[in-house]
Amino acid sequence: MAAVLACGDGAALSHESAAGLWGFRPQSLSRLEVSVPVTSERRCSGVRIHRRSALDAADCTRRQRIPVAKPILTLVDIAGLGRRGDGKWLSDAEVERAVNEADRLDLVDPDGLRAGLEQYRGLRGVARLRAMLDRRTFRLTDSELERYFLPLAEQAGLPVPLTREYLNDFRVDFLWPDLRLVVETDGLRYHRTPAQQARDRLRDQEHLAAGYTPLRFTHEQVRYEPKHVLSILRKVARRLVSKPRARRSAGSG
């Protein structure tokens, strides 16, 4: 509060300091950041000042009575840190963690964030957030999913699976009845509701109780992290393919 008051009328806590106040980034009092109107000539020792051509009441609110940039603007600001070599860089993982935390704290969900980016078009950080949201929340069509996933299953040594079959009253994406293996895919990484998460757990529990091995990947993993998907499939395939052989050997003895 002292830093904001020292920076004069129209000032608001912003960037990493705002993210810390909102709770979706670690809070640090050693480096306070405050945004002020571009017309302000204030300087304040120990405070990094960001001069903005557009900073109005719609961009700011109060938290713990401290004027602060709203969550969407704060996420845009921290996503843009370091873009011009200004000494601070947040990795994609750190920015994504902040988005996840803001969602978990019910400050802004991905749909609201995506819509809110339109009013900040042109600010550095917007393109980075939009690309991140597009990658994490996109969904492959059934045919696209099969086109990317089936070659991975083949490389892992698995036979051709059944697709879009029903098992334990649930439609599954990929099924190997002989190996008792089920692979499910999730189209949305962000903002899965408690009801969706509960249903996913129920599906996996029913499959496991029926003697199946349930695996779950996101569409994003299938499309952009095929090496990881292939590695997991190979490990599971080695274990499951050896089981029928072991049973046959035991039966013949």
VMD Tcl script that draws the C-alpha trace (Angstrom):
set ca {
  {0.00 0.00 0.00}
  {2.84 2.38 0.85}
  {4.44 1.81 -2.55}
  {1.16 2.49 -4.40}
  {0.42 5.63 -2.38}
  {3.95 6.91 -2.97}
  {3.44 6.62 -6.72}
  {0.51 9.03 -6.74}
  {-2.99 9.16 -8.20}
  {-3.95 6.39 -10.60}
  {-1.19 4.04 -9.41}
  {-1.85 0.32 -8.89}
  {0.20 -2.69 -7.89}
  {1.01 -4.71 -11.01}
  {3.10 -7.43 -12.66}
  {4.80 -9.86 -10.23}
  {3.71 -7.85 -7.19}
  {0.07 -8.05 -8.27}
  {0.43 -11.77 -9.00}
  {1.79 -12.22 -5.49}
  {-1.08 -10.28 -3.96}
  {-3.63 -12.34 -5.91}
  {-1.86 -15.52 -4.82}
  {-0.97 -17.11 -8.15}
  {2.76 -16.27 -7.97}
  {5.14 -16.27 -4.98}
  {4.96 -12.93 -3.19}
  {8.13 -10.88 -2.81}
  {8.47 -7.58 -0.96}
  {12.05 -7.05 -2.11}
  {11.02 -5.88 -5.58}
  {7.71 -4.06 -5.72}
  {6.16 -3.20 -9.08}
  {3.60 -0.46 -9.61}
  {1.91 0.78 -12.77}
  {1.15 4.49 -13.20}
  {-0.40 6.60 -15.98}
  {2.10 7.50 -18.68}
  {1.70 11.17 -17.78}
  {2.98 10.60 -14.26}
  {6.54 11.70 -13.52}
  {6.72 10.03 -10.11}
  {9.79 8.08 -9.09}
  {10.01 6.00 -5.95}
  {13.12 4.42 -4.50}
  {12.88 0.64 -4.30}
  {9.84 0.47 -6.57}
  {9.92 -0.48 -10.23}
  {7.48 1.79 -12.05}
  {5.68 0.79 -15.25}
  {4.22 3.73 -17.19}
  {1.14 2.81 -19.16}
  {-0.65 4.75 -21.87}
  {-3.93 3.12 -20.86}
  {-4.68 2.31 -17.24}
  {-8.22 3.01 -16.09}
  {-10.71 1.83 -13.50}
  {-11.74 -1.12 -15.70}
  {-8.20 -2.50 -15.44}
  {-7.90 -2.21 -11.67}
  {-9.67 -3.18 -8.49}
  {-8.80 -3.41 -4.79}
  {-7.57 -6.40 -2.83}
  {-6.96 -6.04 0.86}
  {-7.81 -2.36 0.12}
  {-4.70 -2.06 -2.09}
  {-5.25 -0.78 -5.67}
  {-4.13 -3.62 -7.92}
  {-4.33 -4.68 -11.57}
  {-7.08 -7.20 -12.21}
  {-6.12 -10.88 -12.67}
  {-6.36 -10.93 -16.48}
  {-4.15 -7.85 -16.90}
  {-1.75 -9.27 -14.31}
  {-1.44 -12.53 -16.26}
  {-0.83 -10.55 -19.47}
  {1.86 -8.51 -17.71}
  {3.76 -11.47 -16.26}
  {3.52 -13.40 -19.55}
  {5.27 -10.45 -21.21}
  {8.10 -10.16 -18.69}
  {11.51 -10.38 -20.31}
  {10.30 -9.96 -23.88}
  {12.56 -6.91 -24.32}
  {15.50 -8.08 -22.24}
  {14.43 -6.18 -19.13}
  {16.20 -8.55 -16.77}
  {13.29 -10.78 -15.73}
  {12.12 -13.85 -17.57}
  {9.31 -16.23 -16.73}
  {9.43 -19.63 -18.40}
  {6.40 -21.11 -20.11}
  {6.05 -23.51 -17.19}
  {5.96 -20.61 -14.70}
  {3.37 -18.70 -16.73}
  {1.26 -21.83 -17.13}
  {1.50 -22.50 -13.40}
  {0.19 -18.98 -12.74}
  {-2.76 -19.55 -15.10}
  {-3.54 -22.84 -13.35}
  {-3.39 -21.19 -9.93}
  {-5.62 -18.30 -11.03}
  {-8.11 -20.89 -12.28}
  {-7.87 -22.94 -9.06}
  {-8.46 -19.80 -6.98}
  {-11.54 -18.97 -9.10}
  {-10.03 -15.65 -10.15}
  {-10.36 -16.31 -13.88}
  {-11.04 -19.45 -15.91}
  {-9.45 -20.18 -19.31}
  {-12.56 -19.17 -21.26}
  {-12.75 -15.87 -19.38}
  {-9.02 -15.32 -19.86}
  {-9.23 -15.99 -23.58}
  {-12.13 -13.53 -23.96}
  {-10.40 -10.94 -21.79}
  {-7.26 -10.97 -23.92}
  {-9.12 -9.13 -26.68}
  {-9.18 -5.86 -24.73}
  {-5.39 -6.01 -24.24}
  {-4.50 -6.77 -27.84}
  {-1.11 -5.29 -28.64}
  {0.37 -5.76 -25.17}
  {3.34 -8.08 -24.98}
  {2.22 -11.21 -23.24}
  {-1.10 -11.52 -25.07}
  {0.24 -13.59 -27.96}
  {2.12 -15.85 -25.55}
  {-0.97 -16.52 -23.44}
  {-3.18 -17.05 -26.47}
  {-0.75 -19.60 -27.94}
  {-0.54 -21.39 -24.59}
  {-4.34 -21.54 -24.22}
  {-4.79 -22.73 -27.81}
  {-2.31 -25.55 -27.31}
  {-3.61 -26.68 -23.93}
  {-7.34 -26.54 -24.60}
  {-7.62 -27.65 -28.21}
  {-9.36 -30.92 -29.01}
  {-8.58 -33.32 -31.82}
  {-11.46 -34.80 -33.78}
  {-11.92 -38.57 -33.50}
  {-10.26 -39.11 -36.88}
  {-7.34 -36.81 -36.02}
  {-6.86 -38.53 -32.68}
  {-6.69 -41.93 -34.38}
  {-4.30 -40.59 -37.02}
  {-1.83 -39.41 -34.37}
  {-2.34 -42.15 -31.78}
  {-2.55 -45.39 -33.80}
  {1.01 -45.17 -35.22}
  {2.31 -44.66 -31.67}
  {0.48 -47.78 -30.48}
  {1.95 -49.72 -33.41}
  {5.48 -48.50 -32.66}
  {4.98 -49.57 -29.04}
  {4.32 -53.14 -30.19}
  {0.58 -53.12 -29.55}
  {-1.90 -54.71 -31.95}
  {-4.58 -52.60 -33.63}
  {-7.10 -51.52 -30.96}
  {-10.85 -51.30 -31.11}
  {-12.03 -47.68 -31.17}
  {-15.07 -46.01 -29.65}
  {-16.25 -49.24 -28.01}
  {-18.30 -49.52 -24.82}
  {-16.78 -51.08 -21.71}
  {-18.37 -51.15 -18.26}
  {-21.11 -48.85 -19.61}
  {-18.58 -46.22 -20.70}
  {-17.50 -45.40 -24.24}
  {-13.73 -45.75 -24.41}
  {-11.37 -44.30 -26.98}
  {-9.02 -47.27 -27.52}
  {-9.52 -50.83 -26.27}
  {-7.38 -53.98 -26.38}
  {-9.70 -56.72 -25.01}
  {-7.08 -59.51 -25.15}
  {-4.54 -57.40 -23.24}
  {-7.24 -55.87 -21.02}
  {-5.90 -52.41 -21.77}
  {-7.93 -49.19 -22.07}
  {-6.59 -45.83 -23.24}
  {-8.72 -42.75 -22.60}
  {-7.92 -39.26 -23.86}
  {-8.86 -35.88 -22.42}
  {-9.49 -32.97 -24.75}
  {-9.24 -30.22 -22.14}
  {-6.28 -29.86 -19.85}
  {-7.46 -26.67 -18.20}
  {-10.52 -26.17 -16.05}
  {-11.96 -29.66 -15.80}
  {-14.91 -29.31 -13.46}
  {-15.19 -31.40 -10.27}
  {-18.02 -33.34 -11.92}
  {-15.86 -34.18 -14.94}
  {-12.94 -35.19 -12.73}
  {-15.20 -37.38 -10.59}
  {-16.60 -39.10 -13.68}
  {-13.08 -39.75 -15.01}
  {-12.06 -41.31 -11.70}
  {-15.20 -43.44 -11.71}
  {-14.45 -44.70 -15.23}
  {-10.87 -45.60 -14.31}
  {-11.97 -47.30 -11.10}
  {-14.61 -49.40 -12.91}
  {-12.08 -50.49 -15.55}
  {-9.47 -51.33 -12.91}
  {-11.99 -53.31 -10.84}
  {-12.88 -55.31 -13.96}
  {-9.24 -56.29 -14.42}
  {-8.27 -53.75 -17.08}
  {-5.27 -51.41 -17.11}
  {-6.58 -47.84 -17.66}
  {-4.26 -45.27 -19.22}
  {-5.13 -41.60 -19.70}
  {-3.44 -39.08 -22.01}
  {-4.44 -35.58 -23.05}
  {-5.01 -34.71 -26.70}
  {-2.18 -32.21 -26.30}
  {0.19 -35.02 -25.25}
  {-0.82 -37.19 -28.20}
  {-0.28 -34.31 -30.64}
  {2.72 -32.48 -29.16}
  {4.44 -34.97 -26.82}
  {4.45 -38.21 -28.84}
  {7.79 -39.37 -27.39}
  {6.33 -39.38 -23.89}
  {3.19 -41.20 -25.02}
  {5.28 -43.76 -26.92}
  {7.54 -44.35 -23.91}
  {4.58 -45.06 -21.61}
  {2.89 -47.29 -24.18}
  {6.07 -49.33 -24.67}
  {6.47 -49.91 -20.93}
  {2.85 -50.99 -20.55}
  {2.98 -53.12 -23.71}
  {6.04 -55.04 -22.47}
  {4.26 -55.84 -19.23}
  {0.89 -56.77 -20.71}
  {2.13 -58.70 -23.75}
  {4.26 -60.91 -21.50}
  {1.27 -61.83 -19.28}
  {-0.65 -63.91 -21.86}
  {2.57 -65.68 -22.79}
  {3.25 -66.47 -19.16}
  {-0.28 -67.84 -18.73}
  {0.05 -69.99 -21.86}
  {3.40 -71.37 -20.66}
  {1.92 -72.18 -17.25}
  {-1.07 -73.88 -18.89}
  {1.08 -76.04 -21.18}
  {3.15 -77.19 -18.19}
}
mol new
graphics top color blue
foreach p $ca { graphics top sphere $p radius 0.5 }
foreach p [lrange $ca 0 end-1] q [lrange $ca 1 end] { graphics top cylinder $p $q radius 0.2 }
display resetview
